[in-house]
Every structure is written in structure tokens, then in C-alpha cells.
Amino acid sequence: MAQAPALPFSKLRLAKGLAFLSGEMAFAEDGSIPEGIAAQTALVLKRIDDTLRTAGLGLDDVVQVAAHLVDEADFASFNAEYRKHFKDPLPVRTTVVARLLAPGALLEVTVVAAQRN
């Protein structure tokens, strides 16, 4: 697959004990997007976890989530898959319905994680 052009933002920034991630969509290694909200949610959260691990963090360190869903009807299925990936205490979260730029993408998620002391 050809290298995608550089986009004008950072994927991960660390500042004052916090890790800020740019929005993540469900792009597989080959650039495809899996079918269905559950599969896309699982892949998005795996990609977020992989990015956090480069900073010595993981999903357990996430304190805030912003989720953008294309279809309000996917909310329950998104929640069911999301819950499999986070333990209590759950991160605070905002979920909105929005149109996304990538055809086939059903969600975009961004997170803030806190570095451990």
C-alpha cells in the first residue's frame, strides 16, 4: 500500500502527565474498514491501545473519551463493544452523532489518558 500523505496533526501528544490522541477510525492494515459497528469499535479501540502503548500507557489509563457515531441506531451496539474494553472506573465520555469524512467509517474516537505517577 502506498504511504498516505502526512496530515497536519500529531497522532499523540504528551503534556503535563496527560496523553492526547487524535481521532482514530477503523482502518485495517490494508486500508480497508471492517463492516459493522462492533467490528469497527473493536478495531478503533485496539488502534488506540496500540498508540497508547508507545507512550507506556494503555486503555486502563484513559480518563476521557469522545466518540462520534455516524448513526444513532448504532449506540447500543457501540456501548456493548466499548464496555468489553474498559474496566471500572470508566472514563468520562461524550458521544455525538456526526458525519465522518471517511466513506464506510461508522465512528471516530479520541481519548485523553493520564500517565501513572
C-alpha positions in Angstrom: 0.0 0.0 0.0 1.3 3.5 -0.8 2.3 5.7 2.0 -0.5 8.2 2.8 0.4 11.9 2.7 1.3 13.5 6.0 -1.7 15.1 7.7 -1.3 18.4 9.6 -1.7 17.0 13.1 0.1 14.7 15.6 -1.3 11.3 16.4 -0.2 11.5 20.0 1.0 14.4 22.2 2.2 14.2 25.8 1.8 17.2 28.1 1.8 17.7 31.9 1.2 14.0 32.6 -1.5 13.6 30.0 -1.6 11.8 26.7 -3.8 13.3 24.0 -4.7 11.2 20.9 -6.1 12.4 17.6 -9.3 10.8 16.4 -9.0 7.2 15.4 -11.1 5.4 12.8 -11.3 1.7 12.0 -8.7 1.4 9.2 -7.2 -2.1 8.9 -3.5 -2.5 8.0 -4.5 -2.8 4.3 -6.6 0.4 4.5 -9.9 -1.3 4.5 -12.7 -0.6 7.0 -14.5 -3.6 8.5 -18.2 -4.0 8.3 -20.4 -3.2 11.3 -20.2 -1.0 14.4 -19.0 -3.8 16.7 -16.0 -4.7 14.5 -15.2 -1.1 13.9 -15.3 -0.3 17.6 -13.1 -3.2 18.5 -10.5 -2.1 15.8 -10.6 1.5 16.8 -10.0 0.7 20.5 -7.2 -1.7 19.6 -5.5 1.0 17.5 -5.9 3.5 20.4 -4.4 0.9 22.8 -1.5 0.3 20.4 -0.8 4.1 20.2 -1.0 4.5 24.0 1.4 1.6 24.4 4.1 3.6 22.5 3.9 6.0 25.5 3.9 3.3 28.2 0.1 3.6 28.7 -3.0 1.6 27.8 -6.7 1.7 27.8 -6.7 1.4 31.6 -5.1 4.8 31.7 -7.8 6.5 29.6 -9.7 9.2 31.6 -11.8 10.8 28.8 -13.3 9.6 25.6 -15.1 11.5 22.8 -17.0 9.2 20.4 -18.5 10.3 17.1 -21.1 7.9 15.6 -22.5 8.2 12.1 -25.8 6.5 13.1 -27.7 6.9 16.3 -29.1 3.4 15.8 -25.5 2.1 16.5 -25.4 3.5 20.0 -26.4 0.3 21.9 -24.1 -1.9 19.8 -21.3 0.6 20.3 -21.8 0.6 24.0 -21.8 -3.2 24.2 -18.4 -3.5 22.4 -17.0 -0.4 24.2 -17.8 -2.0 27.6 -15.6 -5.0 26.8 -12.5 -2.8 26.6 -12.8 -0.6 29.6 -12.8 -1.5 33.3 -14.3 0.4 36.2 -13.9 3.2 36.9 -14.9 4.0 33.4 -13.6 7.1 31.6 -15.8 10.1 31.3 -17.3 10.1 27.8 -19.1 12.3 25.3 -20.9 10.6 22.4 -22.4 12.5 19.5 -23.8 11.7 16.1 -21.8 13.2 13.3 -21.0 12.8 9.6 -17.4 11.5 9.1 -15.1 12.2 6.2 -14.0 8.6 5.5 -16.5 6.6 3.5 -17.6 3.5 5.3 -16.4 4.7 8.7 -19.2 4.4 11.3 -17.3 6.0 14.2 -14.3 8.1 15.2 -12.9 8.1 18.8 -10.4 10.2 20.5 -9.1 9.9 24.1 -7.1 11.5 26.8 -5.1 9.3 29.1 -3.3 10.1 32.3 0.3 9.0 32.9 0.7 7.0 36.2 2.7 8.6 39.0 
